[in-house]
Amino acid sequence: MAVHAVPRPTKRARTVASKPAAAAAAAPPQGLFAPFRSLGHISTDVPFVVQSRSSKFLETPALVVVTSLGSSWAMWEGGALKLLFVGPDMGAPITSLAISFDSVFAAAGSYIGRYVRGKEVGRFVLPSPSSTSSSSSSSSASGSDSDSDSDADMDDDSPAARTITSLTLFGTTLVALSLDGSKMFVWDVPAVVNPASVKEPVASTSTGATPYATIDFGPDFTAAKIVHPASYLNKVVVGSKEGALAVWNVRTASLIHTFESSALSNSPSAITALTQSPAIDVLGVGCANGQCVLFDVRLGEVLGKVRLEGEGCGKVAGVAFRNDDISQTLAVSSTTGHIALFDLSAKLRLLHLVRAAHDGAVAGLEWIQGQPLMMTSGGDNSLKQWLFDSPTAAPRLLKQRSGHHAPPHLVRYYGDDGKSILTAGADRALRYTSVFPARNPDPHFVAGSIARKAKHLGVSPSELKLPVITSLSYSTSRSKDWDDIVTVSEGESVGRTWSAEGKRVGKWTLLAEGTVKTTAVSACGNFGFVGSSAGQVVMYNMQSGMKRKVFKVPSSGVTDVKGRHITGIATDSLNQMVVVSTLKGGVHLFEFQTMKLIASIEMPAAVTAILLQRDNGLVAVTCDDLVVRIVDVETRRIVRELSGFRGTVLDLAFSSDSRWVITTSQDSIIRTFDVPTGQLVDAFRTSSIATSLSFSPTNDFLATSHVDSVGVYLWANRAQFSEVSLRSFVEEDLRDVNLPTVQGLDEDNALSELTAPVRWEDVEPYTTPDQLSDELLTLSLMPRSRWQTLLNLETIKQRNKPKEAPKAPERAPFFLPTLPGVDQRFDFGTDKKTPAEEAQSHKGRHAFGAGEVETDFVRRLLKEDVAGDYQSFFEYLKALSPSATDLELRSLSSLLHLNAFLGALSARLASHRDFEAVQTFLACFLRIHGDVLVQNTELKVALEKVAKAQTSEAGRLMDLTHYALGTLAFLRSTPVA
């Protein structure tokens, strides 16, 4: 049987993708946010695998732990439990893991992926159903008739029969079971070689290797667990749900022996755990009835039994043997989270019982080779390391990595650097998560030593946990001095303080009348607020925990439940104002020092939450009528209404520059609104509803939590890395976006989303149009000095008039005649004119004196279309110097020319262009020809037309100026990112 070598992964060559301009133009529009990474995943209910590597270059063996994260896996350094790297997304939930040397094997769906250094180097796939039924290597555990064989063939296409689980790896053989327990598959594992040492091309494994043997179990045997007994060549022991054990030779696909369930126990039960003990031939067998059996495979005898007894003992989930020379200990874990330790040298005496080691089944249980350390993992999204100080001492928790084991519903960025996130979930935990988990080995928020207290009181740790947190607020101004976080739990009448610096619950409880609903912390960090259902907002000192003030919202009495139900509290940055909202729809403004009610703003619907942007005084009010209203606390008016939601608004966040409002709603759409324009600029739909979101203070990431996941998802802001169009969003552009992965192979795809939408060489240079919109009023590009000089030309000439008469130049030699003029020029006789030219010159002077000459200025004026906008004429006029402009205006001597110039001014005013230039030309024109205009009634119609256009444009200018001043005032009040 030929075994092909698999090449090791090499460093990936950098490639530059070249997309044609047409393809780039046809690509769908990209959104404002791109999937980046998922945080908070530690483990699932799939057992982890451990590998200890020794080397002469290492003082102590290197420990590597691989855990499942759902559809990807993570590798951890066993000593400090630091994340090394994350594998790629496999497209289906991982069902089993195995590790050998530098290769990680992960089963997901109908294939097994092999990974080296986090990159896939091979696949092991199942054969097609037709080849399975006709394979000569298939065997049956018992002789069955043709009818049962045909029934089994019909089930080959079922999802359970095509799903791989229970990987076992020994030598170059890989064995796995089907999820329904009807089959066992056997593959040969090729060696991994360095491509530099390969002289001949290596066979491609892109299609995947198929098993060389497929073993069919009989109808009376449903395989559940599998183990390879030490020193048994090509042998595996398979445990069934019926309680029997079967020994198979995987190389010959033959059944060697079957141990009936009665040989293990008088009360047969399904086998749920199977492991090899340090002693050859002895296996540890865990059963669903809570019994663990030490079974000698060679003799077929039971060497000992232990049982998990007591209320809530559950099934046996894992069995592990201590493998050092200090103690002989058997560890048995249950599906209820308990771990029992038995002394094998003292007739299986119970040493210790660790209750509630995990919240749920302890899926993974392993002893570290040669060390007094035990590692456990479970479906509660945690990985723990236990230390035994002495052979008989109780285990103590040494290290752990954990996350939420129930979906978080509250996410808030903590601090101003955007590196930390506070999360609260349905598991009744408050956690402090780092955005960079590889740099921060301790991403969880410790909510007190609950396990120690529960053990002391003899109760379950879940009974001591606080209720689900419903509101959270913080301020980092005094985080190093005292508690800086205040939370409110469901159904309680107090709020609690926490310390992010010490990762612990704080010293104070903030009491209020009625049930506490919401909380807030002042910007200075000195005061904490809690609002209750009784209409009270109580302020406490965060340092001393003393009650300071009580704000009472106006209501109609005790019967006014909605009017007294407080839904939101906010304070400004200078502690001058307190904003309080109620379920009845009122937004009340109180003076901070005197507690006096300043104003009340009534919303058209009930208010469920508010969010104050302290930098500009804007309050985002979430209302029950599916509208988010933005209120300016200075003017006490609703300045924007953001609508278009098709479900209840669950959460919202401001960007740090106050430009955007990002919302999430029950229609599973995350929307981004532009605050200055009030328009929707981006929206995308996620596969599951986002229950909460928070925007980074550095504007780089958006963090979200979702209803069906324990992770926190980060979305990169593409506006930070490339140019993004923020035009008005239309419903047709709504796109479905997958949630970010845990950063495996999809990392490259996520980062590619952060590039510019097209190549820069394909982008045409942008040319500013002459006028952005016909509704706007456009000024000319003339410098201010140009039209100011034209208006004050007479004053400038008077100021520049010489104080004394010019002096005559020195006389030149008599033989060099000079030409008349200011500058001294010599007459060399080269400019002598002919008599015809002299006659033409005299004719021109006579014509000019008679007023019959037309200058280029007049010709351009008369050439323009009367119904046009005189574009070319005004371009020529704006290019003249102030002196030349004044001269040309004075040259307008006839009524025809004067009427034409007035028509040009009125037409230019009607086109909304060159407003200040027209004002300058009109002022000079009236000053020069004012007397002529008054004496000639023929120009009255043209003058009235100019006056009407002037009045209209002046009014429009005032309106647009006031609008621009209001916009600038808003922009000046926003912080600079």
Secondary structure, 3 states (H helix, E strand, C coil): CCCCCEECCCCCCCCCCCCCHHHHHHCCCCCCEEEEEEECCCCCCCCCEEEEECCCCCCCCEEEEEEECCCCEEEEECCCCEEEEECCCCCCCEEEEEEECCEEEEEECCEEEEEECCEEEEEEECCCHHHHHHCCCCEECCCCCHHHHHHHHHHHHCCCCCCEEEEEEECCEEEEEECCCCEEEEEECCCEECHHHCCCCCCCCCCCECCCEEEECCCCCCEEEEECCCCCCCEEEEEECCCCEEEEECCCCEEEEEECHHHCCCCCCCEEEEEECCCCCEEEEEECCCEEEEEECCCCEEEEEEECCCCCCCCEEEEEECCCCCCCEEEEEECCCCEEEEEHHHCCEEEEEECCCCCCCCCEEEECCCCCEEEEEECCCEEEEEECCCCCCCCEEEEEEECCCCCEEEEEEECCCCCEEEEEECCCCEEEEECCCCCCCCCCCCCCCHHHHHHHHCCCHHHHCCCCEEEEEECCCCCCCCCCEEEEECCCCEEEEEECCCCEEEEEEEECCCCEEEEEECCCCCEEEEEECCCEEEEEECCCCCEEEEEECCCCCCCCHHHHCEEEEEECCCCCEEEEEECCCEEEEEECCCCCEEEEEECCCCEEEEEEECCCCEEEEEECCCCEEEEECCCCEEEEEECCCCCCEEEEEECCCCCEEEEEECCCEEEEEECCCCEEEEEEEECCCEEEEEECCCCCEEEEEECCCCCEEEEEEHHHCCCCCCCCCCHHHCEEECCCCCCCCHHHHHHHCCCCCCCHHHCCCCCCCCCCCCCCCCCCCCCHHHHHHHHCHHHHHHHCCCCCCCCCCCCCCCCCCEECCCCCEECCCCCCCCHHHHHHHHHHHHHHHHCCCCCHHHHHHHHCCCCCCCHHHHHHHHHCCHHHHHHHHHCCCCHHHHHHHHHHHHHHHHCCCCHHHHHHHHHHHHHHHHHHHHHCHHHHHHHHHHHHHHHHHHHHHHHHHHHHHHHHHHHHHCCCC
